[in-house]
């Protein structure tokens, strides 16, 4: 039974690839079977290497220590600015059994500002640029992508939906149609460093070593995104410049810190606004659904509907059927609304809702920014950088959303294959 459950994810992978091919612009131009199986091998080999080789997993685990240090430093600043609401000791006595509350806006979201400033500084110093070049080289050598796609894939690991296109601003007018779509899918299927820290902090008590798992999730999602994008919009799309260079510069270290801080503030405000609106819209929808007849003696809710719709998908990527509805509700929340809301819901679920393996698969499957808000943000950003391709980018918007979610789901299936049931 355990062996069957472990191999269950193969069903999901086959379904996802079949769907990607069915949605292709040119089914006859699909990549060779050798390349398809090679891309799958890269994903599985990467998952095995990172999760099963103790030395590599230890290196990834150091990221938890780094994030803990950043979190501790951020609390110093937030507690000074916001007092006990920002993490400082509470100046009054709490009721017995009541713990000090965690106020997301004042204690967790400031991490985005600090990490954004640190990322800009490390980029200016060349450390992040070297990491991006390394990832770009690995993608070119293993999957045969062009230099500009490799650069885009490397950038998505560290930069957000808006910042990643800025790295490629000099190339958007010249890249091929397939490259443009592939870069959009790469952005949709991964999460940036600042957001990674936010999500991992949210899940720290639910998923051990959450930072490490999210780094691995984004790494595995890179070849998944390339594979699905190439199935949906075929073409080698090679351009002349294989060693494309990043078009993102700061004048000085102080300029990097200031601009990174300003970008972080904008992101924090966007997160706050999105969370408020999403929770309000969900509640309004649930109020409307409550007017309908009950099912199984319970009122209809958006989460229940998401659970029914996405349960088969979650089962196919390795979740046991009795846990699939709850997992489907989370995947529906991530896909339609926002992945952070889905992670908040995951962290708030009662203990025992998922077994350890299912929880890991869900964590990986949710790890991507492919939601409806991101579609608008990504399309508007690239269209602003490349006005002549506005119509093309707009046409790719919803398609990249579908492809990004399929890539994230495939990542969950792959981690399920290498994780013992």
C-alpha positions in Angstrom: 0.0 0.0 0.0 2.8 2.4 0.9 4.5 1.7 -2.4 1.3 2.4 -4.3 0.8 5.6 -2.5 4.4 6.7 -3.1 4.0 6.1 -6.9 0.6 7.9 -6.9 2.2 11.1 -8.0 3.1 9.6 -11.4 -0.6 9.8 -12.2 -0.6 13.5 -11.5 2.6 14.1 -13.5 1.1 12.3 -16.5 -2.2 14.2 -16.2 -0.4 17.5 -16.0 1.8 16.9 -19.0 -1.1 15.6 -21.0 -3.1 18.8 -20.2 -0.1 21.0 -21.1 0.2 19.3 -24.4 -3.6 19.5 -25.0 -3.4 23.3 -24.4 -0.5 23.6 -26.8 -0.5 26.2 -29.6 1.0 23.6 -31.8 0.7 20.0 -30.6 2.7 18.6 -33.6 5.7 20.7 -32.5 6.1 19.3 -29.0 9.6 18.6 -27.8 11.1 15.2 -28.3 10.3 12.4 -25.8 14.0 12.3 -24.9 14.0 16.0 -23.9 10.7 15.5 -21.9 12.0 12.6 -20.0 15.3 14.4 -19.5 13.5 17.4 -17.9 11.6 15.0 -15.6 14.8 13.3 -14.7 16.3 16.7 -13.8 13.4 17.4 -11.4 13.5 14.0 -9.7 17.3 14.0 -9.5 17.3 17.4 -8.0 14.7 16.4 -5.4 16.6 13.3 -4.5 19.9 15.1 -4.3 18.6 17.9 -2.0 16.3 15.8 0.2 18.2 12.5 0.4 21.9 13.6 0.5 22.6 14.7 4.1 25.4 17.0 3.2 23.3 19.0 0.7 20.3 19.1 2.9 22.6 20.4 5.7 23.7 23.2 3.5 20.1 24.1 2.6 19.3 23.9 6.3 21.7 26.7 7.0 19.2 29.0 5.3 16.9 28.4 8.4 19.6 29.8 10.6 20.1 32.8 8.3 16.4 33.5 8.3 16.2 33.2 12.0 19.0 35.8 12.3 17.2 38.2 10.0 14.0 37.6 11.9 15.7 38.4 15.2 17.2 41.5 13.8 13.9 42.6 12.2 12.1 42.2 15.6 14.6 44.7 17.1 13.5 47.3 14.6 9.8 46.5 14.6 9.6 46.3 18.4 11.3 49.7 18.6 8.9 51.2 16.1 5.7 49.5 17.1 6.3 48.5 20.7 4.6 45.4 22.0 2.6 45.0 18.8 5.9 44.7 17.0 7.3 42.0 19.3 8.5 43.9 22.4 7.4 42.6 25.8 3.8 43.3 26.7 3.5 46.0 29.4 0.5 44.3 31.0 -0.5 40.9 32.4 -2.2 38.5 30.0 -5.0 36.2 31.1 -3.9 32.7 32.2 -3.3 30.4 29.3 -3.2 33.3 26.7 0.1 33.7 24.8 1.5 36.9 23.4 -0.4 37.5 20.1 1.5 37.5 16.8 0.4 40.6 14.8 1.2 39.8 11.2 1.4 43.4 9.9 3.8 44.5 12.6 5.9 41.4 13.4 6.0 39.2 10.2 5.6 41.6 7.3 8.5 43.8 8.2 10.7 40.8 7.3 9.8 41.6 3.6 11.2 45.1 4.0 14.5 44.0 5.6 15.0 41.1 3.2 14.2 43.3 0.2 16.9 45.8 1.3 19.4 42.9 1.9 18.6 41.4 -1.5 19.3 44.8 -3.2 22.5 45.2 -1.3 23.7 41.6 -2.1 22.8 42.2 -5.7 24.9 45.4 -5.8 27.8 43.6 -4.2 27.6 40.9 -6.9 26.7 38.0 -4.6 23.2 37.5 -5.9 24.3 38.2 -9.4 26.8 35.4 -9.2 24.1 33.1 -7.8 21.7 34.0 -10.7 24.5 33.4 -13.3 25.2 30.0 -11.7 21.5 29.0 -11.9 21.3 30.4 -15.5 24.3 28.2 -16.5 22.8 25.1 -14.9 19.5 25.6 -16.7 21.3 26.2 -20.1 23.4 23.0 -19.6 20.7 20.7 -18.3 17.6 21.8 -20.3 19.1 23.6 -23.3 17.3 26.9 -22.7 18.7 30.1 -24.2 20.8 32.5 -22.2 17.9 35.0 -21.6 15.6 32.3 -20.3 18.4 31.0 -18.1 18.9 34.4 -16.7 15.2 34.8 -16.1 15.0 31.5 -14.3 17.9 32.4 -12.1 16.4 35.8 -11.3 13.0 34.4 -10.2 14.6 32.5 -7.3 15.6 35.8 -5.7 13.4 38.6 -7.2 9.7 39.1 -7.2 7.0 39.4 -9.9 7.9 43.0 -10.6 11.7 42.9 -10.0 12.4 39.8 -12.2 11.3 41.4 -15.4 13.5 44.4 -14.6 16.5 42.2 -14.9 15.5 41.3 -18.5 14.2 44.7 -19.6 16.8 45.0 -22.4 15.7 41.7 -23.9 11.9 41.7 -24.0 11.7 43.4 -27.4 14.1 40.8 -28.9 13.2 37.5 -27.3 11.1 34.9 -29.1 7.4 34.2 -28.4 8.3 30.9 -26.7 11.0 32.6 -24.6 8.6 35.3 -23.4 6.0 32.7 -22.3 8.7 30.5 -20.6 9.9 33.5 -18.6 6.3 34.3 -17.5 5.7 30.7 -16.4 9.1 30.7 -14.5 8.0 33.8 -12.6 4.5 32.3 -11.9 5.9 28.9 -10.7 8.4 30.2 -8.1 8.5 32.6 -5.2 11.0 35.3 -4.5 13.4 35.4 -1.5 11.5 38.1 0.4 8.2 36.2 0.0 9.9 32.9 0.8 10.9 34.3 4.2 7.4 35.5 4.9 5.8 32.1 4.0 8.4 30.1 5.8 8.0 32.1 8.9 4.2 31.5 8.7 4.7 27.8 8.5 7.7 27.5 10.9 5.6 25.8 13.6 3.7 23.6 11.1 6.5 22.4 8.7 10.0 21.7 10.2 12.8 23.4 8.2 10.2 25.4 6.2 12.8 27.7 4.7 14.8 24.8 3.3 11.7 23.1 1.8 10.6 26.3 0.1 14.1 26.9 -1.4 14.0 23.3 -2.8 10.4 23.8 -4.0 11.5 26.8 -6.1 14.5 24.9 -7.5 12.4 21.9 -8.5 9.8 24.2 -10.1 12.3 25.7 -12.5 12.6 22.6 -14.7 8.9 21.9 -14.3 8.0 25.4 -15.5 10.4 25.1 -18.5 8.9 21.7 -19.4 5.3 22.8 -19.2 6.0 26.1 -21.0 7.7 24.4 -23.9 4.8 22.0 -24.2 2.2 24.8 -24.3 4.2 27.2 -26.5 6.7 25.1 -28.5 9.8 26.5 -30.2 13.5 26.5 -29.4 13.5 30.3 -29.4 17.3 30.7 -29.4 18.7 34.2 -29.6 22.2 35.3 -30.4 23.3 36.3 -26.9 23.7 33.1 -24.9 25.4 35.0 -22.1 22.7 37.5 -21.5 23.6 39.9 -18.7 21.2 41.4 -16.1 19.9 44.9 -16.6 19.5 45.8 -13.0 22.0 48.3 -11.4 22.3 50.4 -8.3 24.5 53.5 -7.9 26.0 52.6 -4.5 25.4 50.4 -1.5 23.3 53.1 0.1 21.3 53.5 -3.1 20.7 49.7 -3.1 19.5 49.8 0.6 17.2 52.7 0.0 15.7 51.4 -3.2 15.4 47.9 -1.7 13.7 49.3 1.3 11.2 51.3 -0.8 10.4 48.2 -2.9 9.9 46.3 0.3 7.5 48.8 1.7 5.5 48.7 -1.5 5.3 44.9 -1.3 4.2 45.0 2.3 1.4 47.5 1.5 0.4 45.3 -1.4 0.3 42.2 0.8 -1.7 43.9 3.4 -4.2 45.2 0.9 -4.5 41.9 -0.9 -5.1 40.0 2.4 -7.8 42.4 3.5 -9.6 42.3 0.2 -9.3 38.5 -0.2 -10.6 37.8 3.3 -13.5 40.3 2.7 -14.4 38.7 -0.7 -14.3 35.2 0.7 -16.6 36.2 3.6 -19.0 38.0 1.2 -19.0 34.9 -1.0 -19.6 32.6 2.0 -22.5 34.9 3.1 -24.1 34.5 -0.4 -23.5 30.7 -0.5 -25.1 30.4 3.0 -28.4 31.4 1.3 -28.4 28.2 -0.7 -29.7 24.9 0.6 -27.2 23.1 2.9 -25.3 20.0 1.9 -24.6 17.2 4.4 -26.2 19.4 7.1 -23.6 22.1 6.6 -23.7 25.4 4.7 -21.9 25.8 1.4 -18.6 27.7 1.7 -15.9 28.7 -0.8 -13.4 26.3 0.8 -15.8 23.4 0.6 -16.4 24.1 -3.1 -12.6 24.4 -3.7 -12.1 21.2 -1.9 -14.5 19.3 -4.2 -13.1 20.9 -7.3 -9.4 20.3 -6.6 -9.6 17.1 -4.6 -9.0 14.9 -7.7 -5.9 16.9 -8.6 -4.5 16.7 -5.1 -5.2 12.9 -5.0 -3.4 12.5 -8.3 -0.2 14.2 -7.0 0.0 11.9 -4.0 -2.5 12.9 -1.3 -4.6 10.1 0.2 -8.3 10.5 -0.8 -9.5 11.1 2.8 -7.2 14.1 3.0 -7.7 15.3 -0.6 -10.8 17.6 0.0 -8.9 19.6 2.7 -5.8 19.7 0.4 -8.0 20.7 -2.5 -9.5 23.6 -0.5 -5.9 24.9 0.1 -5.0 24.5 -3.6 -8.1 26.3 -4.7 -7.4 29.1 -2.3 -3.8 29.4 -3.6 -4.9 29.3 -7.3 -7.8 31.6 -7.2 -7.1 33.9 -4.3 -3.5 34.0 -2.9 -0.9 31.5 -1.8 -0.2 33.4 1.4 -3.8 33.0 2.4 -3.5 29.3 1.6 -0.4 29.0 3.8 -2.2 30.9 6.6 -5.0 28.4 6.3 -2.5 25.5 6.3 -0.9 26.8 9.5 -4.3 27.2 11.2 -5.6 23.6 10.4 -6.1 21.3 13.4 -3.3 18.8 14.1 -3.9 15.5 12.3 -5.7 17.0 9.3 -2.7 15.8 7.2 0.0 13.2 7.7 3.6 14.4 7.5 4.0 13.3 3.8 0.8 15.0 2.7 1.7 18.2 4.5 5.1 18.2 2.6 3.4 17.6 -0.8 0.9 20.5 -0.1 3.7 22.8 1.0 5.5 22.3 -2.3 2.4 22.4 -4.4 1.4 25.8 -2.9 4.9 27.3 -3.5 4.3 29.6 -6.4 2.8 33.0 -7.1 0.4 31.9 -9.8 -2.7 33.6 -8.6 -5.1 36.1 -10.4 -3.6 39.2 -8.8 -0.1 38.1 -10.0 -1.4 37.8 -13.6 -2.3 41.5 -13.6 0.9 42.5 -12.0 3.1 40.5 -14.3 1.3 41.5 -17.5 1.3 45.2 -16.6 5.0 45.1 -15.7 6.2 43.4 -18.9 3.8 45.5 -21.0 5.3 48.7 -19.6 8.9 47.5 -20.2 8.0 46.3 -23.8 5.1 48.3 -25.1 5.3 46.7 -28.6 4.5 43.3 -27.1 1.6 44.4 -24.9 -1.0 42.4 -26.9 1.2 39.3 -26.8 1.9 39.5 -23.1 -1.8 40.1 -22.4 -2.7 37.0 -24.3 -0.2 35.0 -22.3 -1.5 36.2 -18.9 -4.1 33.6 -18.1 -2.1 30.9 -19.9 0.9 31.6 -17.7 -1.4 31.4 -14.7 -2.6 27.9 -15.7 1.0 26.8 -16.5 2.4 28.2 -13.3 -0.1 26.3 -11.2 0.5 23.1 -13.2 4.3 23.5 -12.5 3.7 23.9 -8.8 1.4 20.9 -8.7 4.1 18.9 -10.5 6.6 20.0 -7.9 4.4 18.6 -5.2 4.0 15.3 -7.1 7.8 15.0 -7.5 8.5 15.6 -3.8 5.8 13.0 -3.1 7.7 10.5 -5.3 11.0 10.9 -3.3 9.4 11.1 0.2 8.7 7.8 2.0 5.1 7.2 2.7 
